[in-house]
Amino acid sequence: MDFNLALKLYTAEQVKNGETLAAQMAGVSMYSLMQRAGMAVYERFLHLYPKSKNILVICGKGNNGGDGYVFASLAKQAQLNVQVFQLGDVTALKGDALRAYQDWQSIDGVNNDWDEWNTALLEADVIIDAMLGTGLSGEVRSEYRRYIEQINQIHTPVIAVDIPSGLCANTGAILGDAIHAEHTVTFIGVKQGLCTGQARDRVGELHFCGLGVNVEFDSIEVESALGIDHQVVSRLMPKPNPTAHKGDNGKLLCVGGNQGMSGAIRLCSSAAVRAGAGLTAAITHPSSLIPLQIGCPEVMSQSITADLLRDTENDLTKRIRWAEVLVFGPGFGDDEWAYQAYQYLAQEQKPKVVDADGLNILAMLSQRCDGTLVCDNQRVITPHPGEAARLLNVTTQQIESDRYSAARQLQERYGGVVVLKGAGTLIYDGTRMYVCLAGNAGMATGGMGDVLSGVIGALLAKGLPISIAARLGVVLHSHAADINVSQHGQIGLLASDVIGTLRTAITQQIDRT
């Protein structure tokens, strides 16, 4: 069976609607698909936990539970000690799920009484989660929630069938509570919710099995999103031209680093240099100039005061004319200096990246209904969920409850390309949605966004279209972090460490082609 992770992602509705037709096209019955799903989980279990003897299977009333019964039958026939618990009365089972239960009974399979639950839970080597599938829409009911909590408390390895129970298949949001799985085996098509947001904390390692109908399924359904990882680097990154000079790699201007925030502009401009920008200049607050000059001598650094920014012809406007691409927002602040600089930069008809406080100024302009500087199709915006919430005038919780919808709304309002940061960063260009499958929890530290802005800016300076620059920048940034973590661990990962491994992230992939 094919357990390689498919990059095409789908909604739960797409999989539900498409699997029946795909099965018909392949000449496979729906019950045969259920048997294959149970077998896929069983094979994965054997591979992962070959020495485990005590298995607890907890089944719901739908087809997810049917997959669990198929697994239980296979495990019992292999002489393993299988404890099966059914949520709700077995009389509620119908269709293929009922048939799987009857097959379980035919080999003398017996469901456990619930008074045996606590003992079975403590004795289990592995738990198979077959409670709630992709059809879950509302909050998990209390009787299910109770068992989810108990399973999560004991830290026994869990393999989730298709999706961890309690997780929304479309959004990745936790619907009240959700199973914390070590592994998830998903079928037919990878659900888009498995790859972003809170799902990244619950899915564990994701395995895919097409059940022998994925080719037919792919011909029926068009993916809702595309998962991308470091493998796209070799396809999207321009190869160095032997005759190239620095001018060929673009002129980039980074603006930020207001008083007390010199680190932000230093990280941003340093990342741009490391990502291959030909010429990088930076304009910053006078108090940030010396740290920037010392920390990154390769960047042409200048400072400017708020008073000088009031003049129509100043050092910033001159640098803007010189530059081909603009990056602004890192360490911007929200004082007169920031607002003056923003006005000059935002009105330019050039590719640009806006991050951090630049996004907060943009949100304020949007709420004032100043449409002149709000929509820009030459701009990449890189909000984290909090900044996205301000841009859409909603709560951060609302953003995280449906990150896909939030990315679409941001693009509709602000134009260009939206990079919604977080676990499973989303990149949406108005046409296609991309999900970054790379990255790690060590990246949850200050300055990472500044580095990302610089990387995307450098790629734009190289002449890449904004959609390609955005998704390549996100993947390079995450891959560089993954390389560093593989060498030194997640704890203590710094934004400057990621800058240090950017070269490796780029050259590793280019050299493979």
ZAMARGU-4260 file (C-alpha; in steps of 0.2 Angstrom, whole numbers, plus 5000, padded with zeros to 4 digits):
<rodrens>
0) 5000/5000/5000 | 5005/5018/4997 | 5009/5027/5013 | 5018/5041/5005 | 5010/5058/5010
5) 5000/5065/4996 | 5002/5083/4993 | 4985/5086/4986 | 4973/5091/5000 | 4954/5090/5000
10) 4939/5095/5010 | 4929/5082/5020 | 4914/5084/5008 | 4925/5081/4993 | 4931/5065/5000
15) 4914/5059/5005 | 4906/5064/4988 | 4920/5057/4978 | 4924/5041/4986 | 4908/5032/4981
20) 4910/5037/4963 | 4929/5033/4964 | 4925/5016/4971 | 4912/5013/4957 | 4925/5018/4944
25) 4938/5006/4951 | 4925/4992/4953 | 4926/4991/4972 | 4912/4990/4984 | 4911/5002/4999
30) 4913/4988/5011 | 4929/4983/5002 | 4935/5001/5005 | 4931/4999/5023 | 4941/4983/5024
35) 4956/4991/5015 | 4955/5005/5027 | 4956/4994/5042 | 4970/4984/5034 | 4979/5000/5031
40) 4979/5004/5049 | 4983/4987/5054 | 4998/4986/5043 | 5004/5003/5049 | 5002/4997/5067
45) 5013/4981/5064 | 5026/4992/5056 | 5026/5005/5070 | 5023/4994/5086 | 5028/4976/5081
50) 5031/4970/5099 | 5014/4977/5105 | 5002/4963/5111 | 4988/4973/5121 | 4978/4984/5109
55) 4963/4994/5114 | 4951/4998/5100 | 4937/5011/5104 | 4923/5012/5090 | 4910/5025/5087
60) 4893/5022/5078 | 4898/5028/5060 | 4910/5021/5047 | 4925/5026/5057 | 4919/5013/5070
65) 4917/5001/5056 | 4936/5003/5051 | 4940/5000/5069 | 4930/4983/5069 | 4940/4978/5053
70) 4956/4982/5062 | 4950/4972/5078 | 4946/4957/5067 | 4963/4957/5059 | 4972/4959/5076
75) 4962/4945/5084 | 4966/4933/5070 | 4984/4937/5073 | 4982/4931/5091 | 4984/4948/5098
80) 4975/4953/5114 | 4961/4965/5108 | 4949/4975/5119 | 4935/4983/5109 | 4924/4996/5116
85) 4908/5002/5107 | 4902/5020/5111 | 4883/5019/5110 | 4873/5004/5108 | 4878/4992/5094
90) 4860/4992/5088 | 4864/5010/5081 | 4876/5002/5069 | 4870/5002/5051 | 4877/4998/5033
95) 4895/4994/5031 | 4899/4998/5050 | 4886/4985/5055 | 4893/4972/5043 | 4911/4975/5050
100) 4904/4972/5067 | 4895/4956/5062 | 4912/4950/5054 | 4920/4954/5071 | 4907/4943/5079
105) 4909/4929/5067 | 4927/4926/5073 | 4920/4926/5091 | 4925/4944/5094 | 4916/4951/5109
110) 4915/4969/5114 | 4921/4973/5132 | 4909/4980/5146 | 4912/4997/5150 | 4916/4993/5168
115) 4932/4985/5161 | 4937/5001/5153 | 4949/5008/5166 | 4959/4992/5167 | 4960/4990/5148
120) 4966/5008/5146 | 4980/5006/5158 | 4985/4989/5151 | 4985/4994/5133 | 5001/4995/5123
125) 4993/5005/5109 | 4976/5013/5107 | 4966/5013/5090 | 4955/5029/5089 | 4940/5024/5078
130) 4927/5035/5087 | 4923/5050/5077 | 4927/5053/5058 | 4927/5067/5046 | 4908/5070/5047
135) 4910/5079/5064 | 4904/5097/5063 | 4898/5103/5080 | 4906/5101/5097 | 4911/5084/5103
140) 4897/5078/5115 | 4901/5075/5133 | 4901/5056/5132 | 4914/5056/5119 | 4924/5070/5127
145) 4925/5060/5143 | 4934/5046/5134 | 4945/5058/5124 | 4951/5066/5140 | 4955/5049/5148
150) 4965/5043/5133 | 4975/5059/5132 | 4979/5058/5150 | 4988/5042/5150 | 5001/5045/5136
155) 4999/5028/5128 | 5003/5028/5109 | 4987/5032/5099 | 4984/5028/5080 | 4970/5038/5074
160) 4959/5031/5060 | 4957/5044/5046 | 4957/5058/5058 | 4960/5061/5077 | 4942/5061/5085
165) 4937/5079/5089 | 4946/5087/5075 | 4938/5097/5061 | 4943/5089/5045 | 4941/5105/5035
170) 4949/5118/5047 | 4960/5109/5059 | 4951/5116/5074 | 4948/5106/5089 | 4929/5105/5092
175) 4929/5105/5111 | 4943/5092/5113 | 4952/5080/5102 | 4963/5065/5103 | 4982/5067/5104
180) 4988/5054/5091 | 5005/5049/5088 | 5000/5043/5071 | 4985/5046/5059 | 4982/5035/5044
185) 4970/5045/5032 | 4962/5038/5017 | 4957/5042/4999 | 4962/5060/5000 | 4972/5070/5013
190) 4959/5081/5022 | 4965/5099/5022 | 4962/5101/5041 | 4975/5088/5045 | 4989/5100/5040
195) 4986/5117/5048 | 4982/5125/5065 | 4978/5115/5080 | 4979/5099/5070 | 4998/5100/5070
200) 4997/5097/5088 | 4985/5082/5087 | 4988/5072/5071 | 5006/5067/5075 | 5014/5059/5060
205) 5003/5058/5045 | 5001/5043/5034 | 4991/5042/5018 | 4983/5027/5010 | 4973/5029/4994
210) 4964/5012/4996 | 4967/5008/4978 | 4955/5021/4972 | 4965/5037/4974 | 4969/5038/4956
215) 4951/5038/4951 | 4947/5050/4966 | 4960/5063/4959 | 4952/5062/4942 | 4935/5067/4950
220) 4940/5080/4963 | 4951/5096/4961 | 4961/5098/4976 | 4955/5112/4988 | 4974/5116/4993
225) 4991/5110/4990 | 5003/5104/5003 | 5021/5110/5000 | 5038/5106/5008 | 5056/5108/5005
230) 5055/5098/4989 | 5048/5113/4980 | 5064/5123/4982 | 5073/5114/4968 | 5058/5117/4957
235) 5055/5136/4961 | 5072/5143/4966 | 5081/5151/4951 | 5098/5143/4948 | 5114/5154/4949
240) 5119/5161/4933 | 5138/5159/4931 | 5139/5177/4923 | 5127/5185/4935 | 5132/5201/4944
245) 5125/5209/4960 | 5113/5220/4950 | 5105/5204/4942 | 5099/5198/4959 | 5089/5214/4963
250) 5089/5230/4974 | 5080/5228/4990 | 5075/5241/5003 | 5071/5236/5021 | 5063/5249/5032
255) 5060/5247/5051 | 5069/5246/5067 | 5061/5261/5077 | 5068/5266/5093 | 5072/5250/5104
260) 5068/5238/5090 | 5085/5237/5080 | 5085/5218/5081 | 5069/5217/5070 | 5077/5227/5055
265) 5094/5218/5057 | 5086/5201/5056 | 5075/5206/5041 | 5089/5213/5031 | 5102/5200/5036
270) 5090/5186/5030 | 5088/5196/5014 | 5106/5196/5011 | 5108/5177/5015 | 5093/5173/5004
275) 5102/5180/4989 | 5097/5198/4987 | 5110/5207/4976 | 5110/5224/4984 | 5101/5226/5001
280) 5099/5243/5009 | 5090/5248/5025 | 5083/5263/5032 | 5080/5264/5051 | 5078/5275/5066
285) 5094/5284/5071 | 5095/5274/5087 | 5096/5258/5077 | 5109/5263/5065 | 5125/5258/5074
290) 5118/5240/5079 | 5113/5237/5061 | 5129/5243/5053 | 5139/5232/5065 | 5128/5217/5064
295) 5126/5217/5046 | 5140/5227/5036 | 5134/5219/5020 | 5118/5230/5021 | 5119/5248/5015
300) 5112/5256/5031 | 5105/5274/5034 | 5095/5282/5047 | 5081/5295/5046 | 5072/5306/5059
305) 5054/5309/5060 | 5057/5328/5056 | 5066/5323/5040 | 5052/5312/5035 | 5041/5327/5034
310) 5051/5333/5019 | 5045/5326/5002 | 5063/5324/4996 | 5072/5314/5009 | 5084/5299/5011
315) 5070/5287/5012 | 5061/5294/4996 | 5078/5293/4987 | 5081/5275/4992 | 5063/5270/4987
320) 5067/5276/4970 | 5083/5266/4969 | 5075/5250/4976 | 5065/5237/4965 | 5057/5229/4980
325) 5052/5235/4997 | 5050/5227/5014 | 5043/5236/5028 | 5035/5234/5045 | 5048/5224/5056
330) 5051/5235/5072 | 5041/5249/5064 | 5032/5254/5080 | 5016/5265/5079 | 5022/5283/5081
335) 5024/5297/5069 | 5041/5290/5062 | 5031/5274/5057 | 5016/5282/5050 | 5026/5294/5039
340) 5037/5280/5033 | 5022/5269/5029 | 5014/5282/5019 | 5029/5284/5007 | 5031/5265/5005
345) 5014/5260/5003 | 5010/5271/4989 | 5024/5264/4978 | 5019/5253/4963 | 5033/5241/4967
350) 5033/5223/4974 | 5032/5224/4993 | 5032/5214/5009 | 5022/5221/5024 | 5024/5213/5041
355) 5022/5216/5059 | 5018/5234/5064 | 5016/5238/5045 | 5001/5227/5046 | 4994/5235/5061
360) 4995/5252/5052 | 4986/5244/5037 | 4972/5237/5049 | 4970/5255/5056 | 4968/5262/5038
365) 4956/5248/5033 | 4945/5252/5048 | 4945/5270/5044 | 4939/5265/5027 | 4953/5273/5018
370) 4953/5262/5003 | 4967/5271/4994 | 4981/5261/5003 | 4971/5245/5008 | 4971/5235/4992
375) 4987/5231/4983 | 4990/5217/4971 | 5009/5219/4971 | 5010/5216/4990 | 5013/5201/5001
380) 5006/5202/5018 | 5013/5190/5032 | 5001/5191/5047 | 5002/5180/5062 | 4984/5176/5069
385) 4984/5191/5080 | 4988/5203/5066 | 4976/5194/5055 | 4962/5197/5068 | 4966/5215/5068
390) 4966/5216/5049 | 4949/5208/5048 | 4942/5216/5064 | 4938/5199/5072 | 4945/5189/5087
395) 4961/5178/5086 | 4950/5164/5090 | 4939/5167/5075 | 4955/5167/5064 | 4961/5150/5071
400) 4944/5142/5070 | 4945/5142/5051 | 4962/5147/5045 | 4958/5143/5027 | 4943/5155/5027
405) 4953/5169/5036 | 4966/5168/5022 | 4953/5170/5009 | 4945/5184/5017 | 4962/5193/5019
410) 4966/5191/5001 | 4949/5197/4996 | 4950/5213/5006 | 4969/5217/5004 | 4973/5209/4987
415) 4990/5202/4983 | 4996/5187/4992 | 4992/5182/5010 | 5004/5172/5021 | 4994/5167/5036
420) 5008/5161/5048 | 5007/5148/5062 | 5008/5129/5062 | 5004/5124/5044 | 5007/5142/5037
425) 4994/5146/5023 | 4999/5155/5007 | 4984/5161/4996 | 4986/5171/4980 | 4968/5173/4976
430) 4968/5157/4965 | 4976/5143/4974 | 4979/5139/4992 | 4995/5132/4998 | 5000/5124/5015
435) 5017/5123/5022 | 5021/5106/5028 | 5038/5110/5034 | 5043/5119/5051 | 5043/5115/5069
440) 5037/5121/5086 | 5055/5129/5090 | 5050/5143/5078 | 5038/5150/5090 | 5051/5163/5096
445) 5053/5182/5093 | 5060/5188/5076 | 5055/5173/5065 | 5043/5184/5056 | 5056/5197/5053
450) 5067/5184/5045 | 5053/5177/5034 | 5050/5195/5027 | 5068/5197/5022 | 5068/5180/5013
455) 5052/5184/5003 | 5059/5201/4999 | 5075/5194/4993 | 5066/5182/4981 | 5055/5196/4975
460) 5071/5206/4971 | 5077/5191/4961 | 5062/5194/4950 | 5051/5180/4955 | 5032/5183/4954
465) 5024/5187/4971 | 5015/5171/4973 | 5030/5160/4970 | 5041/5171/4980 | 5029/5170/4995
470) 5027/5151/4995 | 5046/5148/4991 | 5050/5160/5005 | 5039/5151/5018 | 5046/5134/5013
475) 5064/5140/5014 | 5062/5148/5030 | 5053/5133/5038 | 5066/5121/5030 | 5081/5131/5037
480) 5073/5130/5054 | 5070/5111/5052 | 5089/5109/5047 | 5094/5118/5062 | 5083/5108/5074
485) 5089/5092/5067 | 5106/5097/5072 | 5103/5106/5089 | 5085/5102/5095 | 5070/5113/5096
490) 5073/5122/5112 | 5082/5138/5111 | 5080/5140/5092 | 5083/5158/5088 | 5078/5168/5072
495) 5097/5172/5069 | 5100/5153/5069 | 5088/5151/5055 | 5097/5164/5045 | 5113/5154/5048
500) 5105/5139/5040 | 5096/5148/5025 | 5111/5144/5014 | 5111/5126/5018 | 5092/5125/5015
505) 5094/5133/4997 | 5110/5124/4991 | 5105/5107/4998 | 5090/5107/4986 | 5098/5116/4971
510) 5113/5103/4972 | 5101/5089/4970 | 5094/5094/4954
</rodrens>
